[in-house]
């Protein structure tokens, strides 16, 4: 999916990161948004490497399976992160969690489509097939990508993985002086209305629980 592969639009120097996060937090007026961001901010700002990254990947795969999401066996080399039947498990933890988030958000009729009917992402090998499966107009795709991005990040936080790294990579601070906090709050509210970002998740209590409501 497109959001998880975007390069940071406006890089923030490390020495300015704390100040930027403080400004973002100060603009969050809703308690649930504060709680969600606090969970994210408490995690590392850099991706895990080596054995730790592999441990995170295995945790994400376990989360996917316990959530009822099928995963291709090792060595399968599918042409898509999601080919309509199962996930590609040979990728990074944050990508796996993002795809599980898409599964949770997609209605049943789109779960059988490659890339959930959202069009090809940079990892898609058969781009023509993904284009043929496209099932949503642009604005609806963008809205769902934002929801999947934030839901995956929240799951990273509850699993103790570097959610802040994903938050930064996926451009949630873009428009910091204008709309970033309002956008975060609005997307979180949509997830809450779906029952996918309740108080237990935001407090970290759901860290070891599978997805409790697949829609």
BELSUL-V574494 format. One record per backbone hydrogen bond with DSSP energy under -1.0 kcal/mol. NH is the residue of the N-H (numbers start at 0). CO is the residue of the C=O. If there is no record, write none. Layout:
[[NH | CO] [NH | CO]]
//
This chain:
[[4 | 1] [5 | 2] [15 | 12] [19 | 15] [20 | 16] [21 | 17] [22 | 18] [23 | 19] [24 | 20] [25 | 21] [27 | 24] [33 | 29] [34 | 30] [35 | 31] [36 | 32] [37 | 33] [38 | 34] [39 | 35] [40 | 36] [41 | 37] [42 | 39] [51 | 48] [53 | 49] [54 | 50] [55 | 51] [56 | 52] [57 | 53] [58 | 54] [59 | 55] [60 | 56] [61 | 57] [62 | 58] [63 | 59] [64 | 60] [65 | 61] [66 | 62] [67 | 64] [68 | 63] [71 | 86] [75 | 72] [82 | 85] [86 | 69] [87 | 80] [95 | 91] [96 | 92] [97 | 93] [98 | 94] [99 | 95] [100 | 96] [101 | 97] [102 | 98] [103 | 99] [104 | 100] [105 | 101] [109 | 106] [112 | 109] [114 | 81] [115 | 112] [116 | 113] [117 | 114] [123 | 120] [124 | 78] [126 | 124] [129 | 125] [130 | 126] [131 | 127] [132 | 128] [133 | 130] [134 | 116] [140 | 136] [141 | 137] [142 | 138] [143 | 139] [144 | 140] [145 | 141] [146 | 142] [147 | 143] [148 | 144] [149 | 145] [150 | 146] [151 | 147] [152 | 148] [153 | 149] [154 | 150] [155 | 151] [156 | 152] [157 | 153] [158 | 154] [159 | 156] [160 | 155] [162 | 160] [164 | 43] [165 | 161] [166 | 162] [167 | 163] [168 | 164] [169 | 165] [170 | 167] [171 | 166] [173 | 170] [175 | 172] [177 | 174] [178 | 174] [179 | 174] [182 | 178] [183 | 179] [184 | 180] [185 | 181] [186 | 182] [187 | 183] [188 | 184] [189 | 185] [190 | 186] [191 | 187] [192 | 188] [193 | 189] [194 | 191] [195 | 190] [201 | 197] [202 | 198] [203 | 200] [204 | 199] [206 | 203] [208 | 205]]
//
